[in-house]
Amino acid sequence: MTASTVEIRTLCGREVRAVVDPLTRAFWNYPESVHLLPQENRRRRVLPRYLLSDAIDAARFDTLLGAVIGGAVVGAAAWLPPRAYPIPAKRQAQQVLSFLPVLPWAIGAASEGRRGQTANRAHHRGLPPHYYLRAIGVDPAHQGRGIGVALLAPVLRRANDEGVGCFLTTATLENARWYEGQGFVTRAIYKPTPTWPQTWAMWRAPKT
Ligand SMILES: CC(C)(COP(=O)(O)OP(=O)(O)OC[C@H]1O[C@@H](n2cnc3c(N)ncnc32)[C@H](O)[C@@H]1OP(=O)(O)O)[C@@H](O)C(=O)NCCC(=O)NCCS
């Protein structure tokens, strides 16, 4: 199968939940997932909720993109547009509420997760208007075929058209290199908390 058979489109309504399984598989061994949820039984319950909450939030702004092959979602990118960030208290509360069903398994990770978010925010604050990539993942069975690049492309184009930047953080050197290939530059390399995996804050200026 080649990337040419993949349809990249905005997901909404019932399709939003379809991103959870491929994203969970993509993020299963991601350093942040393993750091926050080292026990697999907890990760199995909490990680899908976390990813669903990012997907729902992105879908509110029509910036949840899916890669679809034969009707099945195999990857997704959850972006927030410039007007959606910082996340106001109401949307934050909705995200917290969405964790209630898995609270017993999430509680251990919550305070470390909050500390990490606060540190990440410090690298994010004060930037000019931008699209913010909350999550991108491709089902491991479909990786390395151009789907990730295809998922990034529509928002990178839109950001160029609107003359705004793009921001993300990532937790592996391989990913940082991959994003560099898409025009991002590393702004900072840091550890959000003493035990958190090394993190790259990356920025892509609009191309005219
Ligand atoms: C990062 C990710 C989204 C990339 O998606 P993908 O569909 O595998 O990437 P693509 O096939 O579009 O990449 C195109 C090119 O980058 C290469 N590439 C893919 N993943 C790479 C990686 N992690 N590091 C370096 N190069 C990579 C491909 O080999 C390909 O190179 P080529 O065009 O020279 O053959 C995917 O690997 C993934 O889901 N990873 C797990 C979750 C994750 O880490 N998400 C990012 C969090 S910030």
The ligand as an SDF file (V2000), in Angstrom:
LIG
                    3D

 48 50  0  0  0  0  0  0  0  0999 V2000
    6.2330   10.2180   13.9660 C   0  0  0  0  0  0  0  0  0  0  0  0
    5.1710    9.5460   13.0750 C   0  0  0  0  0  0  0  0  0  0  0  0
    3.8490   10.2730   13.2110 C   0  0  0  0  0  0  0  0  0  0  0  0
    5.6720    9.6120   11.6230 C   0  0  0  0  0  0  0  0  0  0  0  0
    4.6560    9.0670   10.7920 O   0  0  0  0  0  0  0  0  0  0  0  0
    5.0570    8.1200    9.5690 P   0  0  0  0  0  0  0  0  0  0  0  0
    3.8600    7.8970    8.7530 O   0  0  0  0  0  0  0  0  0  0  0  0
    5.7680    6.9360   10.0930 O   0  0  0  0  0  0  0  0  0  0  0  0
    6.1310    9.0590    8.8370 O   0  0  0  0  0  0  0  0  0  0  0  0
    6.3050    9.2150    7.2800 P   0  0  0  0  0  0  0  0  0  0  0  0
    6.3220    7.8600    6.6470 O   0  0  0  0  0  0  0  0  0  0  0  0
    5.3570   10.2020    6.7390 O   0  0  0  0  0  0  0  0  0  0  0  0
    7.7500    9.8430    7.2360 O   0  0  0  0  0  0  0  0  0  0  0  0
    8.3140   10.1230    6.0140 C   0  0  0  0  0  0  0  0  0  0  0  0
    9.7880   10.0080    6.1100 C   0  0  0  0  0  0  0  0  0  0  0  0
   10.3230   10.1020    7.4160 O   0  0  0  0  0  0  0  0  0  0  0  0
   10.9360    8.8560    7.7910 C   0  0  0  0  0  0  0  0  0  0  0  0
   10.5510    8.6390    9.1700 N   0  0  0  0  0  0  0  0  0  0  0  0
    9.3860    8.1820    9.6120 C   0  0  0  0  0  0  0  0  0  0  0  0
    9.3530    8.1770   10.9600 N   0  0  0  0  0  0  0  0  0  0  0  0
   10.5580    8.6590   11.3450 C   0  0  0  0  0  0  0  0  0  0  0  0
   11.1410    8.9050   12.5910 C   0  0  0  0  0  0  0  0  0  0  0  0
   10.4990    8.6590   13.7450 N   0  0  0  0  0  0  0  0  0  0  0  0
   12.3770    9.4320   12.6400 N   0  0  0  0  0  0  0  0  0  0  0  0
   13.0550    9.6940   11.5030 C   0  0  0  0  0  0  0  0  0  0  0  0
   12.5380    9.4810   10.2640 N   0  0  0  0  0  0  0  0  0  0  0  0
   11.3190    8.9660   10.2020 C   0  0  0  0  0  0  0  0  0  0  0  0
   10.3870    7.8390    6.8440 C   0  0  0  0  0  0  0  0  0  0  0  0
   11.2680    6.7430    6.6840 O   0  0  0  0  0  0  0  0  0  0  0  0
   10.2400    8.6650    5.6060 C   0  0  0  0  0  0  0  0  0  0  0  0
   11.4940    8.8820    5.0310 O   0  0  0  0  0  0  0  0  0  0  0  0
   11.6600    8.8180    3.4420 P   0  0  0  0  0  0  0  0  0  0  0  0
   10.5940    9.7440    2.8880 O   0  0  0  0  0  0  0  0  0  0  0  0
   13.0310    9.3030    3.2350 O   0  0  0  0  0  0  0  0  0  0  0  0
   11.4410    7.3860    3.0980 O   0  0  0  0  0  0  0  0  0  0  0  0
    5.0260    8.0430   13.4260 C   0  0  0  0  0  0  0  0  0  0  0  0
    6.2840    7.4230   13.3480 O   0  0  0  0  0  0  0  0  0  0  0  0
    4.3920    7.7880   14.7900 C   0  0  0  0  0  0  0  0  0  0  0  0
    3.1870    7.6490   14.9170 O   0  0  0  0  0  0  0  0  0  0  0  0
    5.2240    7.6480   15.8390 N   0  0  0  0  0  0  0  0  0  0  0  0
    4.7380    7.2770   17.1660 C   0  0  0  0  0  0  0  0  0  0  0  0
    4.0030    8.4180   17.8470 C   0  0  0  0  0  0  0  0  0  0  0  0
    4.8410    9.6670   17.9030 C   0  0  0  0  0  0  0  0  0  0  0  0
    6.0150    9.6250   18.2980 O   0  0  0  0  0  0  0  0  0  0  0  0
    4.2420   10.7990   17.5080 N   0  0  0  0  0  0  0  0  0  0  0  0
    4.8760   12.0800   17.5120 C   0  0  0  0  0  0  0  0  0  0  0  0
    4.7370   12.6730   18.8520 C   0  0  0  0  0  0  0  0  0  0  0  0
    5.2860   14.3630   18.8750 S   0  0  0  0  0  0  0  0  0  0  0  0
  1  2  1  0
  2  3  1  0
  2  4  1  0
  2 36  1  0
  4  5  1  0
  5  6  1  0
  6  7  2  0
  6  8  1  0
  6  9  1  0
  9 10  1  0
 10 11  2  0
 10 12  1  0
 10 13  1  0
 13 14  1  0
 14 15  1  0
 15 16  1  0
 15 30  1  0
 16 17  1  0
 17 18  1  0
 17 28  1  0
 18 19  1  0
 18 27  1  0
 19 20  2  0
 20 21  1  0
 21 22  1  0
 21 27  2  0
 22 23  1  0
 22 24  2  0
 24 25  1  0
 25 26  2  0
 26 27  1  0
 28 29  1  0
 28 30  1  0
 30 31  1  0
 31 32  1  0
 32 33  2  0
 32 34  1  0
 32 35  1  0
 36 37  1  0
 36 38  1  0
 38 39  2  0
 38 40  1  0
 40 41  1  0
 41 42  1  0
 42 43  1  0
 43 44  2  0
 43 45  1  0
 45 46  1  0
 46 47  1  0
 47 48  1  0
M  END
$$$$
